[in-house]
């Protein structure tokens, strides 16, 4: 039976925001979108947390969303990051994304405030009242200090506009519970857990690693969904060291932006309070990229 957000299953790239001299590098951003279209990435998600949304101004946030939509020209879904820890701000950003032509909005749980489960429900329900866009919940308690419990997800699944959830709690049991309780499309929020989550009912991933290697991630998901478990496992194990290193060397998006800089795809810089890894971290990334066949020895 199809899930509510079936359109968004598969691989969504959590797109980085390239900078140069402290400003958004719009030319580089357009090149990244072009590259993902060539790679066959089905959904692009700008200005999520991987896109450094907390350090973008309101004008910059909107400019990135509009640029990605304009450059994509309908050739990929655009799932705009419009979350905030202020419900009114999340409503404003979501309305902007809808007006700009986004296909969906990705809404991180309110961070720092630590709302109750009732507060989480009211936050998302208020946003859903204010837009006609499909909405994707984003649960990442390691960053927000609050887990969206499966019972709350079940309540939110009854809200018409809410169609999917990016689940980054790291709990396979929680994914199983959400699958048992709802018909939402579940997307892994952790690259290294995508295959285990697929096994219990997820249908895709919002991927950091897809900034580097979208095609193998797309192929892994496709292999699983067509029942070729051996091929899906082979690709998972091939991708696992790179996915592990992108999460363990430093906080996201430091490793992936640094890796993209080493590959010459973007400048690689980021905004404070994020800063580059130390020399040992850079060396580890170089080794990881070489082992993945992305960087020459």
C-alpha positions as protocol buffer text, in pm:
chain_id: "A"
residue {
  index: 1
  type: UNK
  ca { x: 0 y: 0 z: 0 }
}
residue {
  index: 2
  type: UNK
  ca { x: 150 y: 341 z: -96 }
}
residue {
  index: 3
  type: UNK
  ca { x: 262 y: 568 z: 187 }
}
residue {
  index: 4
  type: UNK
  ca { x: 149 y: 932 z: 209 }
}
residue {
  index: 5
  type: UNK
  ca { x: 474 y: 1083 z: 83 }
}
residue {
  index: 6
  type: UNK
  ca { x: 561 y: 819 z: -175 }
}
residue {
  index: 7
  type: UNK
  ca { x: 670 y: 1093 z: -416 }
}
residue {
  index: 8
  type: UNK
  ca { x: 965 y: 1163 z: -187 }
}
residue {
  index: 9
  type: UNK
  ca { x: 1092 y: 810 z: -135 }
}
residue {
  index: 10
  type: UNK
  ca { x: 1443 y: 725 z: -254 }
}
residue {
  index: 11
  type: UNK
  ca { x: 1744 y: 954 z: -218 }
}
residue {
  index: 12
  type: UNK
  ca { x: 1713 y: 1315 z: -109 }
}
residue {
  index: 13
  type: UNK
  ca { x: 2041 y: 1508 z: -88 }
}
residue {
  index: 14
  type: UNK
  ca { x: 2076 y: 1731 z: 218 }
}
residue {
  index: 15
  type: UNK
  ca { x: 2246 y: 1998 z: 9 }
}
residue {
  index: 16
  type: UNK
  ca { x: 2537 y: 2200 z: 148 }
}
residue {
  index: 17
  type: UNK
  ca { x: 2538 y: 2578 z: 111 }
}
residue {
  index: 18
  type: UNK
  ca { x: 2863 y: 2688 z: -58 }
}
residue {
  index: 19
  type: UNK
  ca { x: 3033 y: 3006 z: 62 }
}
residue {
  index: 20
  type: UNK
  ca { x: 3314 y: 3220 z: -76 }
}
residue {
  index: 21
  type: UNK
  ca { x: 3468 y: 3505 z: 122 }
}
residue {
  index: 22
  type: UNK
  ca { x: 3191 y: 3471 z: 378 }
}
residue {
  index: 23
  type: UNK
  ca { x: 2906 y: 3514 z: 129 }
}
residue {
  index: 24
  type: UNK
  ca { x: 2683 y: 3255 z: -38 }
}
residue {
  index: 25
  type: UNK
  ca { x: 2844 y: 3142 z: -362 }
}
residue {
  index: 26
  type: UNK
  ca { x: 2538 y: 3131 z: -587 }
}
residue {
  index: 27
  type: UNK
  ca { x: 2737 y: 3022 z: -892 }
}
residue {
  index: 28
  type: UNK
  ca { x: 2872 y: 2723 z: -700 }
}
residue {
  index: 29
  type: UNK
  ca { x: 2521 y: 2648 z: -569 }
}
residue {
  index: 30
  type: UNK
  ca { x: 2387 y: 2639 z: -926 }
}
residue {
  index: 31
  type: UNK
  ca { x: 2671 y: 2405 z: -1030 }
}
residue {
  index: 32
  type: UNK
  ca { x: 2583 y: 2170 z: -743 }
}
residue {
  index: 33
  type: UNK
  ca { x: 2219 y: 2161 z: -854 }
}
residue {
  index: 34
  type: UNK
  ca { x: 2327 y: 2093 z: -1214 }
}
residue {
  index: 35
  type: UNK
  ca { x: 2553 y: 1812 z: -1097 }
}
residue {
  index: 36
  type: UNK
  ca { x: 2273 y: 1648 z: -897 }
}
residue {
  index: 37
  type: UNK
  ca { x: 2042 y: 1667 z: -1195 }
}
residue {
  index: 38
  type: UNK
  ca { x: 2310 y: 1491 z: -1403 }
}
residue {
  index: 39
  type: UNK
  ca { x: 2354 y: 1229 z: -1131 }
}
residue {
  index: 40
  type: UNK
  ca { x: 1981 y: 1156 z: -1121 }
}
residue {
  index: 41
  type: UNK
  ca { x: 1923 y: 1272 z: -763 }
}
residue {
  index: 42
  type: UNK
  ca { x: 1542 y: 1268 z: -736 }
}
residue {
  index: 43
  type: UNK
  ca { x: 1501 y: 1519 z: -453 }
}
residue {
  index: 44
  type: UNK
  ca { x: 1718 y: 1814 z: -344 }
}
residue {
  index: 45
  type: UNK
  ca { x: 1679 y: 1960 z: 5 }
}
residue {
  index: 46
  type: UNK
  ca { x: 1839 y: 2305 z: 42 }
}
residue {
  index: 47
  type: UNK
  ca { x: 1896 y: 2493 z: 369 }
}
residue {
  index: 48
  type: UNK
  ca { x: 1838 y: 2212 z: 612 }
}
residue {
  index: 49
  type: UNK
  ca { x: 2086 y: 2182 z: 896 }
}
residue {
  index: 50
  type: UNK
  ca { x: 2347 y: 2043 z: 652 }
}
residue {
  index: 51
  type: UNK
  ca { x: 2290 y: 2366 z: 457 }
}
residue {
  index: 52
  type: UNK
  ca { x: 2387 y: 2566 z: 770 }
}
residue {
  index: 53
  type: UNK
  ca { x: 2043 y: 2719 z: 805 }
}
residue {
  index: 54
  type: UNK
  ca { x: 2112 y: 2843 z: 1163 }
}
residue {
  index: 55
  type: UNK
  ca { x: 2376 y: 3087 z: 1036 }
}
residue {
  index: 56
  type: UNK
  ca { x: 2194 y: 3218 z: 729 }
}
residue {
  index: 57
  type: UNK
  ca { x: 2001 y: 3543 z: 742 }
}
residue {
  index: 58
  type: UNK
  ca { x: 1634 y: 3535 z: 646 }
}
residue {
  index: 59
  type: UNK
  ca { x: 1715 y: 3691 z: 310 }
}
residue {
  index: 60
  type: UNK
  ca { x: 1994 y: 3438 z: 244 }
}
residue {
  index: 61
  type: UNK
  ca { x: 1772 y: 3147 z: 342 }
}
residue {
  index: 62
  type: UNK
  ca { x: 1508 y: 3257 z: 93 }
}
residue {
  index: 63
  type: UNK
  ca { x: 1767 y: 3326 z: -178 }
}
residue {
  index: 64
  type: UNK
  ca { x: 1906 y: 2972 z: -154 }
}
residue {
  index: 65
  type: UNK
  ca { x: 1559 y: 2816 z: -174 }
}
residue {
  index: 66
  type: UNK
  ca { x: 1462 y: 3031 z: -472 }
}
residue {
  index: 67
  type: UNK
  ca { x: 1791 y: 2963 z: -653 }
}
residue {
  index: 68
  type: UNK
  ca { x: 1762 y: 2585 z: -615 }
}
residue {
  index: 69
  type: UNK
  ca { x: 1398 y: 2587 z: -734 }
}
residue {
  index: 70
  type: UNK
  ca { x: 1479 y: 2808 z: -1031 }
}
residue {
  index: 71
  type: UNK
  ca { x: 1782 y: 2600 z: -1131 }
}
residue {
  index: 72
  type: UNK
  ca { x: 1602 y: 2267 z: -1091 }
}
residue {
  index: 73
  type: UNK
  ca { x: 1322 y: 2372 z: -1328 }
}
residue {
  index: 74
  type: UNK
  ca { x: 1105 y: 2083 z: -1214 }
}
residue {
  index: 75
  type: UNK
  ca { x: 1366 y: 1819 z: -1302 }
}
residue {
  index: 76
  type: UNK
  ca { x: 1400 y: 1720 z: -935 }
}
residue {
  index: 77
  type: UNK
  ca { x: 1176 y: 1761 z: -632 }
}
residue {
  index: 78
  type: UNK
  ca { x: 1282 y: 2049 z: -407 }
}
residue {
  index: 79
  type: UNK
  ca { x: 1222 y: 1981 z: -37 }
}
residue {
  index: 80
  type: UNK
  ca { x: 1304 y: 2317 z: 119 }
}
residue {
  index: 81
  type: UNK
  ca { x: 1432 y: 2335 z: 474 }
}
residue {
  index: 82
  type: UNK
  ca { x: 1194 y: 2572 z: 650 }
}
residue {
  index: 83
  type: UNK
  ca { x: 1218 y: 2463 z: 1013 }
}
residue {
  index: 84
  type: UNK
  ca { x: 1275 y: 2696 z: 1306 }
}
residue {
  index: 85
  type: UNK
  ca { x: 1244 y: 2693 z: 1682 }
}
residue {
  index: 86
  type: UNK
  ca { x: 991 y: 2977 z: 1646 }
}
residue {
  index: 87
  type: UNK
  ca { x: 664 y: 2851 z: 1502 }
}
residue {
  index: 88
  type: UNK
  ca { x: 589 y: 3189 z: 1344 }
}
residue {
  index: 89
  type: UNK
  ca { x: 924 y: 3186 z: 1163 }
}
residue {
  index: 90
  type: UNK
  ca { x: 869 y: 2829 z: 1038 }
}
residue {
  index: 91
  type: UNK
  ca { x: 529 y: 2938 z: 905 }
}
residue {
  index: 92
  type: UNK
  ca { x: 683 y: 3239 z: 728 }
}
residue {
  index: 93
  type: UNK
  ca { x: 962 y: 3033 z: 567 }
}
residue {
  index: 94
  type: UNK
  ca { x: 721 y: 2757 z: 462 }
}
residue {
  index: 95
  type: UNK
  ca { x: 487 y: 3008 z: 301 }
}
residue {
  index: 96
  type: UNK
  ca { x: 784 y: 3158 z: 115 }
}
residue {
  index: 97
  type: UNK
  ca { x: 892 y: 2813 z: -9 }
}
residue {
  index: 98
  type: UNK
  ca { x: 538 y: 2740 z: -128 }
}
residue {
  index: 99
  type: UNK
  ca { x: 518 y: 3071 z: -316 }
}
residue {
  index: 100
  type: UNK
  ca { x: 862 y: 3010 z: -470 }
}
residue {
  index: 101
  type: UNK
  ca { x: 750 y: 2674 z: -609 }
}
residue {
  index: 102
  type: UNK
  ca { x: 895 y: 2415 z: -369 }
}
residue {
  index: 103
  type: UNK
  ca { x: 753 y: 2063 z: -379 }
}
residue {
  index: 104
  type: UNK
  ca { x: 769 y: 2005 z: -2 }
}
residue {
  index: 105
  type: UNK
  ca { x: 905 y: 2154 z: 319 }
}
residue {
  index: 106
  type: UNK
  ca { x: 1140 y: 1978 z: 562 }
}
residue {
  index: 107
  type: UNK
  ca { x: 1076 y: 2093 z: 919 }
}
residue {
  index: 108
  type: UNK
  ca { x: 1330 y: 2019 z: 1189 }
}
residue {
  index: 109
  type: UNK
  ca { x: 1184 y: 1986 z: 1539 }
}
residue {
  index: 110
  type: UNK
  ca { x: 1216 y: 2308 z: 1741 }
}
residue {
  index: 111
  type: UNK
  ca { x: 1564 y: 2317 z: 1892 }
}
residue {
  index: 112
  type: UNK
  ca { x: 1676 y: 2457 z: 2229 }
}
residue {
  index: 113
  type: UNK
  ca { x: 1318 y: 2535 z: 2345 }
}
residue {
  index: 114
  type: UNK
  ca { x: 1261 y: 2171 z: 2447 }
}
residue {
  index: 115
  type: UNK
  ca { x: 882 y: 2177 z: 2395 }
}
residue {
  index: 116
  type: UNK
  ca { x: 652 y: 1912 z: 2536 }
}
residue {
  index: 117
  type: UNK
  ca { x: 499 y: 1651 z: 2306 }
}
residue {
  index: 118
  type: UNK
  ca { x: 184 y: 1865 z: 2302 }
}
residue {
  index: 119
  type: UNK
  ca { x: 396 y: 2164 z: 2204 }
}
residue {
  index: 120
  type: UNK
  ca { x: 556 y: 1965 z: 1921 }
}
residue {
  index: 121
  type: UNK
  ca { x: 213 y: 1862 z: 1795 }
}
residue {
  index: 122
  type: UNK
  ca { x: 81 y: 2218 z: 1811 }
}
residue {
  index: 123
  type: UNK
  ca { x: 392 y: 2352 z: 1633 }
}
residue {
  index: 124
  type: UNK
  ca { x: 354 y: 2123 z: 1334 }
}
residue {
  index: 125
  type: UNK
  ca { x: -25 y: 2147 z: 1324 }
}
residue {
  index: 126
  type: UNK
  ca { x: -2 y: 2527 z: 1309 }
}
residue {
  index: 127
  type: UNK
  ca { x: 240 y: 2511 z: 1016 }
}
residue {
  index: 128
  type: UNK
  ca { x: 12 y: 2264 z: 836 }
}
residue {
  index: 129
  type: UNK
  ca { x: -280 y: 2504 z: 874 }
}
residue {
  index: 130
  type: UNK
  ca { x: -80 y: 2779 z: 702 }
}
residue {
  index: 131
  type: UNK
  ca { x: 28 y: 2602 z: 382 }
}
residue {
  index: 132
  type: UNK
  ca { x: -79 y: 2364 z: 108 }
}
residue {
  index: 133
  type: UNK
  ca { x: 273 y: 2217 z: 76 }
}
residue {
  index: 134
  type: UNK
  ca { x: 344 y: 1855 z: 170 }
}
residue {
  index: 135
  type: UNK
  ca { x: 532 y: 1865 z: 500 }
}
residue {
  index: 136
  type: UNK
  ca { x: 814 y: 1636 z: 616 }
}
residue {
  index: 137
  type: UNK
  ca { x: 882 y: 1611 z: 990 }
}
residue {
  index: 138
  type: UNK
  ca { x: 1250 y: 1597 z: 1090 }
}
residue {
  index: 139
  type: UNK
  ca { x: 1331 y: 1422 z: 1416 }
}
residue {
  index: 140
  type: UNK
  ca { x: 1693 y: 1464 z: 1529 }
}
residue {
  index: 141
  type: UNK
  ca { x: 1698 y: 1459 z: 1910 }
}
residue {
  index: 142
  type: UNK
  ca { x: 2079 y: 1464 z: 1923 }
}
residue {
  index: 143
  type: UNK
  ca { x: 2062 y: 1822 z: 1797 }
}
residue {
  index: 144
  type: UNK
  ca { x: 1725 y: 1944 z: 1923 }
}
residue {
  index: 145
  type: UNK
  ca { x: 1730 y: 1787 z: 2273 }
}
residue {
  index: 146
  type: UNK
  ca { x: 1376 y: 1659 z: 2222 }
}
residue {
  index: 147
  type: UNK
  ca { x: 1253 y: 1336 z: 2061 }
}
residue {
  index: 148
  type: UNK
  ca { x: 928 y: 1340 z: 1863 }
}
residue {
  index: 149
  type: UNK
  ca { x: 776 y: 1031 z: 2022 }
}
residue {
  index: 150
  type: UNK
  ca { x: 599 y: 773 z: 1801 }
}
residue {
  index: 151
  type: UNK
  ca { x: 266 y: 852 z: 1968 }
}
residue {
  index: 152
  type: UNK
  ca { x: 307 y: 1217 z: 1865 }
}
residue {
  index: 153
  type: UNK
  ca { x: 410 y: 1114 z: 1513 }
}
residue {
  index: 154
  type: UNK
  ca { x: 92 y: 903 z: 1500 }
}
residue {
  index: 155
  type: UNK
  ca { x: -119 y: 1207 z: 1587 }
}
residue {
  index: 156
  type: UNK
  ca { x: 63 y: 1421 z: 1330 }
}
residue {
  index: 157
  type: UNK
  ca { x: 17 y: 1156 z: 1061 }
}
residue {
  index: 158
  type: UNK
  ca { x: -355 y: 1232 z: 1077 }
}
residue {
  index: 159
  type: UNK
  ca { x: -284 y: 1592 z: 967 }
}
residue {
  index: 160
  type: UNK
  ca { x: -347 y: 1602 z: 593 }
}
residue {
  index: 161
  type: UNK
  ca { x: -40 y: 1804 z: 491 }
}
residue {
  index: 162
  type: UNK
  ca { x: 210 y: 1592 z: 685 }
}
residue {
  index: 163
  type: UNK
  ca { x: 326 y: 1316 z: 452 }
}
residue {
  index: 164
  type: UNK
  ca { x: 669 y: 1193 z: 569 }
}
residue {
  index: 165
  type: UNK
  ca { x: 928 y: 1194 z: 845 }
}
residue {
  index: 166
  type: UNK
  ca { x: 1305 y: 1216 z: 834 }
}
residue {
  index: 167
  type: UNK
  ca { x: 1397 y: 995 z: 1129 }
}
residue {
  index: 168
  type: UNK
  ca { x: 1742 y: 1059 z: 1278 }
}
residue {
  index: 169
  type: UNK
  ca { x: 1697 y: 931 z: 1632 }
}
residue {
  index: 170
  type: UNK
  ca { x: 1928 y: 639 z: 1554 }
}
residue {
  index: 171
  type: UNK
  ca { x: 1664 y: 398 z: 1686 }
}
residue {
  index: 172
  type: UNK
  ca { x: 1553 y: 114 z: 1461 }
}
residue {
  index: 173
  type: UNK
  ca { x: 1284 y: 37 z: 1719 }
}
residue {
  index: 174
  type: UNK
  ca { x: 1145 y: 388 z: 1679 }
}
residue {
  index: 175
  type: UNK
  ca { x: 1133 y: 348 z: 1301 }
}
residue {
  index: 176
  type: UNK
  ca { x: 951 y: 17 z: 1348 }
}
residue {
  index: 177
  type: UNK
  ca { x: 703 y: 182 z: 1585 }
}
residue {
  index: 178
  type: UNK
  ca { x: 633 y: 465 z: 1339 }
}
residue {
  index: 179
  type: UNK
  ca { x: 585 y: 214 z: 1056 }
}
residue {
  index: 180
  type: UNK
  ca { x: 345 y: 17 z: 1275 }
}
residue {
  index: 181
  type: UNK
  ca { x: 141 y: 323 z: 1371 }
}
residue {
  index: 182
  type: UNK
  ca { x: 136 y: 539 z: 1054 }
}
residue {
  index: 183
  type: UNK
  ca { x: 132 y: 549 z: 675 }
}
residue {
  index: 184
  type: UNK
  ca { x: 394 y: 825 z: 659 }
}
residue {
  index: 185
  type: UNK
  ca { x: 685 y: 779 z: 423 }
}
residue {
  index: 186
  type: UNK
  ca { x: 986 y: 722 z: 648 }
}
residue {
  index: 187
  type: UNK
  ca { x: 1324 y: 857 z: 539 }
}
residue {
  index: 188
  type: UNK
  ca { x: 1646 y: 770 z: 717 }
}
residue {
  index: 189
  type: UNK
  ca { x: 1830 y: 1066 z: 864 }
}
residue {
  index: 190
  type: UNK
  ca { x: 2154 y: 870 z: 910 }
}
residue {
  index: 191
  type: UNK
  ca { x: 2340 y: 746 z: 602 }
}
residue {
  index: 192
  type: UNK
  ca { x: 2495 y: 448 z: 778 }
}
residue {
  index: 193
  type: UNK
  ca { x: 2151 y: 332 z: 901 }
}
residue {
  index: 194
  type: UNK
  ca { x: 1966 y: 360 z: 570 }
}
residue {
  index: 195
  type: UNK
  ca { x: 1974 y: -10 z: 486 }
}
residue {
  index: 196
  type: UNK
  ca { x: 1869 y: -126 z: 837 }
}
residue {
  index: 197
  type: UNK
  ca { x: 1588 y: 129 z: 831 }
}
residue {
  index: 198
  type: UNK
  ca { x: 1476 y: 13 z: 487 }
}
residue {
  index: 199
  type: UNK
  ca { x: 1454 y: -337 z: 633 }
}
residue {
  index: 200
  type: UNK
  ca { x: 1190 y: -225 z: 886 }
}
residue {
  index: 201
  type: UNK
  ca { x: 985 y: -2 z: 659 }
}
residue {
  index: 202
  type: UNK
  ca { x: 1170 y: 315 z: 560 }
}
residue {
  index: 203
  type: UNK
  ca { x: 1166 y: 401 z: 190 }
}
residue {
  index: 204
  type: UNK
  ca { x: 1462 y: 631 z: 147 }
}
residue {
  index: 205
  type: UNK
  ca { x: 1711 y: 870 z: 303 }
}
residue {
  index: 206
  type: UNK
  ca { x: 1781 y: 1239 z: 339 }
}
residue {
  index: 207
  type: UNK
  ca { x: 2151 y: 1198 z: 280 }
}
residue {
  index: 208
  type: UNK
  ca { x: 2464 y: 1395 z: 366 }
}
residue {
  index: 209
  type: UNK
  ca { x: 2684 y: 1150 z: 175 }
}
residue {
  index: 210
  type: UNK
  ca { x: 2480 y: 1210 z: -141 }
}
residue {
  index: 211
  type: UNK
  ca { x: 2663 y: 1542 z: -170 }
}
residue {
  index: 212
  type: UNK
  ca { x: 2955 y: 1320 z: -273 }
}
residue {
  index: 213
  type: UNK
  ca { x: 2815 y: 988 z: -400 }
}
residue {
  index: 214
  type: UNK
  ca { x: 2445 y: 1008 z: -493 }
}
residue {
  index: 215
  type: UNK
  ca { x: 2448 y: 732 z: -755 }
}
residue {
  index: 216
  type: UNK
  ca { x: 2557 y: 445 z: -525 }
}
residue {
  index: 217
  type: UNK
  ca { x: 2303 y: 557 z: -264 }
}
residue {
  index: 218
  type: UNK
  ca { x: 2027 y: 567 z: -526 }
}
residue {
  index: 219
  type: UNK
  ca { x: 2138 y: 223 z: -649 }
}
residue {
  index: 220
  type: UNK
  ca { x: 2136 y: 76 z: -295 }
}
residue {
  index: 221
  type: UNK
  ca { x: 1781 y: 194 z: -228 }
}
residue {
  index: 222
  type: UNK
  ca { x: 1662 y: 77 z: -570 }
}
residue {
  index: 223
  type: UNK
  ca { x: 1822 y: -265 z: -516 }
}
residue {
  index: 224
  type: UNK
  ca { x: 1649 y: -307 z: -181 }
}
residue {
  index: 225
  type: UNK
  ca { x: 1310 y: -194 z: -309 }
}
residue {
  index: 226
  type: UNK
  ca { x: 1323 y: -441 z: -600 }
}
residue {
  index: 227
  type: UNK
  ca { x: 1420 y: -723 z: -361 }
}
residue {
  index: 228
  type: UNK
  ca { x: 1790 y: -762 z: -449 }
}
residue {
  index: 229
  type: UNK
  ca { x: 1910 y: -776 z: -90 }
}
residue {
  index: 230
  type: UNK
  ca { x: 2259 y: -906 z: -176 }
}
residue {
  index: 231
  type: UNK
  ca { x: 2325 y: -606 z: -402 }
}
residue {
  index: 232
  type: UNK
  ca { x: 2181 y: -365 z: -146 }
}
residue {
  index: 233
  type: UNK
  ca { x: 2408 y: -514 z: 122 }
}
residue {
  index: 234
  type: UNK
  ca { x: 2712 y: -495 z: -106 }
}
residue {
  index: 235
  type: UNK
  ca { x: 2650 y: -127 z: -175 }
}
residue {
  index: 236
  type: UNK
  ca { x: 2584 y: -55 z: 193 }
}
residue {
  index: 237
  type: UNK
  ca { x: 2917 y: -206 z: 292 }
}
residue {
  index: 238
  type: UNK
  ca { x: 3092 y: -20 z: 10 }
}
residue {
  index: 239
  type: UNK
  ca { x: 2944 y: 311 z: 129 }
}
residue {
  index: 240
  type: UNK
  ca { x: 2971 y: 247 z: 502 }
}
residue {
  index: 241
  type: UNK
  ca { x: 3331 y: 366 z: 567 }
}
residue {
  index: 242
  type: UNK
  ca { x: 3269 y: 699 z: 393 }
}
residue {
  index: 243
  type: UNK
  ca { x: 2933 y: 747 z: 568 }
}
residue {
  index: 244
  type: UNK
  ca { x: 3093 y: 665 z: 904 }
}
residue {
  index: 245
  type: UNK
  ca { x: 3378 y: 912 z: 851 }
}
residue {
  index: 246
  type: UNK
  ca { x: 3146 y: 1193 z: 742 }
}
residue {
  index: 247
  type: UNK
  ca { x: 2970 y: 1163 z: 1079 }
}
residue {
  index: 248
  type: UNK
  ca { x: 3260 y: 1080 z: 1312 }
}
residue {
  index: 249
  type: UNK
  ca { x: 3545 y: 1315 z: 1217 }
}
residue {
  index: 250
  type: UNK
  ca { x: 3356 y: 1630 z: 1320 }
}
residue {
  index: 251
  type: UNK
  ca { x: 3002 y: 1762 z: 1346 }
}
residue {
  index: 252
  type: UNK
  ca { x: 2799 y: 1773 z: 1025 }
}
residue {
  index: 253
  type: UNK
  ca { x: 2843 y: 1955 z: 786 }
}
residue {
  index: 254
  type: UNK
  ca { x: 3212 y: 2013 z: 863 }
}
residue {
  index: 255
  type: UNK
  ca { x: 3340 y: 1684 z: 716 }
}
residue {
  index: 256
  type: UNK
  ca { x: 3128 y: 1687 z: 399 }
}
residue {
  index: 257
  type: UNK
  ca { x: 3208 y: 2050 z: 318 }
}
residue {
  index: 258
  type: UNK
  ca { x: 3576 y: 1989 z: 381 }
}
residue {
  index: 259
  type: UNK
  ca { x: 3563 y: 1679 z: 160 }
}
residue {
  index: 260
  type: UNK
  ca { x: 3393 y: 1875 z: -118 }
}
residue {
  index: 261
  type: UNK
  ca { x: 3664 y: 2137 z: -86 }
}
residue {
  index: 262
  type: UNK
  ca { x: 3935 y: 1871 z: -115 }
}
residue {
  index: 263
  type: UNK
  ca { x: 3764 y: 1747 z: -432 }
}
residue {
  index: 264
  type: UNK
  ca { x: 3748 y: 2100 z: -575 }
}
residue {
  index: 265
  type: UNK
  ca { x: 3370 y: 2106 z: -596 }
}
residue {
  index: 266
  type: UNK
  ca { x: 3322 y: 2407 z: -368 }
}
residue {
  index: 267
  type: UNK
  ca { x: 3535 y: 2642 z: -160 }
}
residue {
  index: 268
  type: UNK
  ca { x: 3477 y: 2423 z: 145 }
}
residue {
  index: 269
  type: UNK
  ca { x: 3448 y: 2711 z: 390 }
}
residue {
  index: 270
  type: UNK
  ca { x: 3178 y: 2737 z: 654 }
}
residue {
  index: 271
  type: UNK
  ca { x: 3048 y: 3000 z: 893 }
}
residue {
  index: 272
  type: UNK
  ca { x: 3139 y: 3035 z: 1258 }
}
residue {
  index: 273
  type: UNK
  ca { x: 3082 y: 2877 z: 1498 }
}
residue {
  index: 274
  type: UNK
  ca { x: 3167 y: 2593 z: 1257 }
}
residue {
  index: 275
  type: UNK
  ca { x: 3532 y: 2573 z: 1162 }
}
residue {
  index: 276
  type: UNK
  ca { x: 3752 y: 2332 z: 962 }
}
residue {
  index: 277
  type: UNK
  ca { x: 3878 y: 2009 z: 1119 }
}
residue {
  index: 278
  type: UNK
  ca { x: 4234 y: 1990 z: 1249 }
}
residue {
  index: 279
  type: UNK
  ca { x: 4513 y: 1843 z: 1038 }
}
residue {
  index: 280
  type: UNK
  ca { x: 4448 y: 1489 z: 1160 }
}
residue {
  index: 281
  type: UNK
  ca { x: 4082 y: 1521 z: 1063 }
}
residue {
  index: 282
  type: UNK
  ca { x: 4172 y: 1648 z: 717 }
}
residue {
  index: 283
  type: UNK
  ca { x: 4419 y: 1362 z: 672 }
}
residue {
  index: 284
  type: UNK
  ca { x: 4149 y: 1114 z: 777 }
}
residue {
  index: 285
  type: UNK
  ca { x: 3909 y: 1264 z: 523 }
}
residue {
  index: 286
  type: UNK
  ca { x: 4173 y: 1243 z: 248 }
}
residue {
  index: 287
  type: UNK
  ca { x: 4224 y: 876 z: 330 }
}
residue {
  index: 288
  type: UNK
  ca { x: 3849 y: 812 z: 331 }
}
residue {
  index: 289
  type: UNK
  ca { x: 3807 y: 985 z: -7 }
}
residue {
  index: 290
  type: UNK
  ca { x: 4097 y: 786 z: -155 }
}
residue {
  index: 291
  type: UNK
  ca { x: 3954 y: 460 z: -24 }
}
residue {
  index: 292
  type: UNK
  ca { x: 3619 y: 550 z: -180 }
}
residue {
  index: 293
  type: UNK
  ca { x: 3789 y: 612 z: -515 }
}
residue {
  index: 294
  type: UNK
  ca { x: 3699 y: 982 z: -513 }
}
residue {
  index: 295
  type: UNK
  ca { x: 4049 y: 1126 z: -468 }
}
residue {
  index: 296
  type: UNK
  ca { x: 4366 y: 1018 z: -643 }
}
residue {
  index: 297
  type: UNK
  ca { x: 4654 y: 895 z: -427 }
}
